[in-house]
Amino acid sequence: MTSQLLEELYEKYKIANLTFGSIHDKLGDAYEEFCVTILSDVENLKKAKMKETPTALDYDVYLSILNCCGITDFSNINEIAATNIIPHRQTRGLSKTDVIITIHYCNGEEKKVAVSCKQSYVPKMAFAEFDVNTICREVGITDERLKALMLKHQTDKSAKFFTNAEKAELRQLLEPIRENFVRWVITGSPEKNPTDIVYPTVIVKFKLKKPANRFDIKVNNGDLSLTSFGAVTVEDYIHSIIYDKKGNVKNGGFGTGLAWTYATGSGGFKIQFKA
């Protein structure tokens, strides 16, 4: 999947020259700018008004994101603007919103949509990494036994020292708050219909080709090239994390469907969640 704009952004952020350990943040910058640029492009809006069928990647991504935002009729839209300048959360923490889209309608009304952009060359992407005390405070967990089991997981850096009974108990205690817990991991808020723009309601995921050699990334030879993309509402994404195709709760992550792990250097102090 090729795009002249993406090629220019890879060059702008010097993706080919970065070390494997520092490349993630710059890829994030590149794909955020990609989304902001295509969403603000007046030519894409003209094509949408004419109901043109996508033949180019940029326009295809544009339509996919906006359709996921509930925008299917472009005839009454005057302008669409996007920015990746995002306010901090009230807790002063970073927002999980990466791009804010503002749709200006011909009647003077406007609609804002918060989007989270994720890009990765691995199957599961990291969404959150916090210590248990912060997790409990932000999710609203007050059950001391649940907190104790989560602290054990944090300290041990996994569930390897859990008994089968403890694993079952953790799953049972998480069950009543399962969806709110996963929603907090994905958006930063356990609330289903957040009004604050710092909490995303749409996820756009870009899957990249895994580098053949982590010590010698060759962008021009296809390393880190875009292989697929998709946009989904947060609620649909949460459902896909927790439930399998038959509607059964997945076994992983104590019934949350999340991968519970830790990042290098944070083992024993924080839990990282991937989806």
Salt bridges, closest charged atoms under 4 A:
GLU33 OE1 - LYS12 NZ 2.93
GLU43 OE2 - LYS46 NZ 3.36
GLU110 OE1 - HIS104 ND1 3.54
GLU110 OE2 - LYS112 NZ 3.93
GLU138 OE1 - ARG89 NH1 3.07
ASP156 OD2 - LYS152 NZ 3.46
GLU169 OE2 - ARG145 NE 3.00
ASP216 OD2 - LYS218 NZ 2.23
GLU235 OE1 - ARG183 NH2 2.89
